[in-house]
Every structure is written in C-alpha cells, then in structure tokens.
Amino acid sequence: MTSELFLQLLDDVVFCVLSDNSETVEEWLDNLPRSWGKLAGLAIILSKDRIGRTLIDSERRMVWNHLWINLQKLKLDRKINI
C-alpha cells in the first residue's frame, strides 16, 4: 500500500473509531483505565480489516500515533470550550 493511501486509511480509521466509540472516548478524556488500550486495539483491528492483512510494526505505530494525536486534539478542544 502506498504511503498516500495508508494516510487516507489512517484518517478514515481514526474517524470511525472515534465516532463509533464515543463512550470510550469520553472514558479516555476522563483518564479511565483501559480506555486507551480499547481504542488502540479497535483502530488496529479496523486498519487490518481495511487493508486485508496484518500490519507491520511501523504501520501499527502510525495507527497508534494518528489516533493519539486526534485524541489529544479532542482533549485540547474540550479544555478550550470549558
């Protein structure tokens, strides 16, 4: 998979994980245990399903990083809007 296609996949996967798991996202925002692991796992599973194979280590790290960055943006938005 080309890097451009993989980046598009990352955006789509993160959007789906965050929008389909709002309760877990709220738990993560509230620093509840296991919420990060659940979101990270869901993102890996969805990525794997979308590309039809197991992710290599660098791809997994990219998925986690992209998810983390987007979660941090949500956290920042939450603080700004308080």
C-alpha positions as CSV (number, residue, x, y, z in Angstrom):
1,M,0.0,0.0,0.0
2,T,1.4,3.4,-0.9
3,S,2.0,5.9,1.8
4,E,-0.6,8.3,0.5
5,L,-3.3,5.5,0.5
6,F,-2.2,4.5,4.0
7,L,-2.5,8.1,5.3
8,Q,-6.0,8.2,3.8
9,L,-6.8,4.9,5.6
10,L,-5.5,6.4,8.9
11,D,-7.8,9.4,8.6
12,D,-10.8,7.1,7.9
13,V,-9.9,4.6,10.6
14,V,-9.4,7.2,13.3
15,F,-12.7,9.0,12.3
16,C,-14.6,5.7,12.5
17,V,-13.1,4.6,15.8
18,L,-13.7,8.0,17.5
19,S,-17.2,8.4,16.1
20,D,-18.3,4.8,16.8
21,N,-16.9,4.7,20.3
22,S,-17.9,8.0,21.9
23,E,-18.4,6.4,25.3
24,T,-14.8,5.0,25.3
25,V,-13.5,8.4,24.0
26,E,-15.2,10.1,27.0
27,E,-13.6,7.5,29.3
28,W,-10.2,8.3,27.8
29,L,-10.8,12.0,28.2
30,D,-11.7,11.3,31.9
31,N,-8.4,9.2,32.2
32,L,-10.2,6.0,32.9
33,P,-8.0,2.8,32.9
34,R,-8.1,0.6,29.7
35,S,-9.8,3.2,27.5
36,W,-6.6,3.9,25.5
37,G,-6.0,0.2,25.0
38,K,-9.5,-0.4,23.8
39,L,-9.4,2.5,21.3
40,A,-5.9,1.5,20.1
41,G,-7.0,-2.1,19.7
42,L,-10.1,-1.1,17.7
43,A,-8.0,1.1,15.4
44,I,-5.6,-1.7,14.7
45,I,-8.4,-4.3,14.0
46,L,-10.2,-1.9,11.7
47,S,-6.9,-1.0,9.9
48,K,-6.2,-4.7,9.5
49,D,-9.6,-5.3,8.1
50,R,-9.4,-2.4,5.7
51,I,-6.1,-3.5,4.2
52,G,-6.7,-7.2,4.3
53,R,-3.5,-8.2,6.1
54,T,-1.7,-7.9,9.4
55,L,0.0,-4.6,9.9
56,I,3.8,-4.4,10.1
57,D,5.3,-2.8,13.2
58,S,5.8,0.7,11.6
59,E,2.2,0.7,10.4
60,R,0.9,-0.2,13.8
61,R,2.9,2.6,15.3
62,M,1.5,5.0,12.7
63,V,-2.1,4.0,13.5
64,W,-1.5,4.5,17.3
65,N,0.3,7.8,16.7
66,H,-2.5,9.1,14.4
67,L,-5.1,8.0,17.0
68,W,-3.2,9.6,19.8
69,I,-2.8,12.9,18.0
70,N,-6.5,13.1,17.3
71,L,-7.4,12.2,20.9
72,Q,-5.1,15.0,22.1
73,K,-6.8,17.4,19.8
74,L,-10.2,16.4,21.3
75,K,-8.7,16.9,24.8
76,L,-7.4,20.3,23.8
77,D,-10.8,21.3,22.3
78,R,-12.5,20.2,25.4
79,K,-10.3,22.4,27.6
80,I,-10.7,25.4,25.3
81,N,-14.5,25.1,25.3
82,I,-14.9,24.8,29.1
